[in-house]
Amino acid sequence: MEQKNLEKGKIGEVKVIEKLINKGIQLRDYTDYEKHKYKQKKGYDIEILNEVTGEWDRVDIKSNCKNDYIYLEVQNDTKEKLGWF
């Protein structure tokens, strides 16, 4: 079951990233675990440019849940949790 969840999670990450890029949102992709172990261990998959503050908000993509929803958790550089959406 764990491997299936990991595969489902990766598919969800790719879909979210594609949608954000298609919407013109600037992001940094850290989903390659081997290249970005440090960031992955910190608990985020991408950073999105916050056009209001000019800072990069960290985003953790959760798509390997048991339902068909995708959840995003956002936090800023000060590690303040900005919430889920």
N, C-alpha and C positions, 0 to 999 in steps of 0.2 A: 504494500500500500504506500509506503514511503516513497519509492521510486516513481510511482504514478503521480503522487502529489507534487514531486519535484518537476516532473515533465509538464504537468498542468500549470504549475507556477511559472515556468520558463515561457510557455506559450502566452500566458497572460501578460507577462512583462513585455514581450515583443509587441503584442497588440496595443498595450497602453502607450508604449514609446512611439509606435507608428501613428497612432491617433494624435498624440501631442505634437509631433513633428508636422503632421498634415494640417494642424490648426495654427501653425506658425509659431509655436512655443519653443523658445530656446532651451535646450537641455544638455546636460552632460550624462552620458550613459556609463554606468559602472557595473553593469550586470555580468560582465566577464569575470568570474570569480578568480581565476588564475592571475589575471592582470590587476585586479582591484581587491585583493583579499582584505586589506586594511579597512577600506570603506565598507565592504560587505560585512565584516565583523562588527562594524559600528552600527549596522542595521539600516543601511539605505542603499537603494538601487540606482537612483538618478538624482540629479540636482536640476531644479527648474529656476530660470532667471525670473525673479520677482520684479516686474516692471515698475512697481510703485517704489520699492526701496532700493532697487539696483543690486540687491544681494541674491545669492544663490540659496534657495530653500531646498533642504534635503527631503527626499521622498522615498518611502518604503512601499513597494507595490506588493499587495497580498492578493494572490489570485488562485492559490492552491487550497482554498477553503472547500468545505464539503458542498456548498451551494454554488450557483453559477454567477455569483456577484464578484466584482473586483473592488478591493478597498485600497485606498491610498492614505498613508499617514505622512504628514508633513511636519518638519521641524526646521528651525532656522539655525544659523551658525552658533548661536548662544545655547543651542540644544533645547530651546524653548519649544515645547510641543505645540504646534499650531492647530492640530486636530486631524480628524478623519474626514474624508469625503469620497 
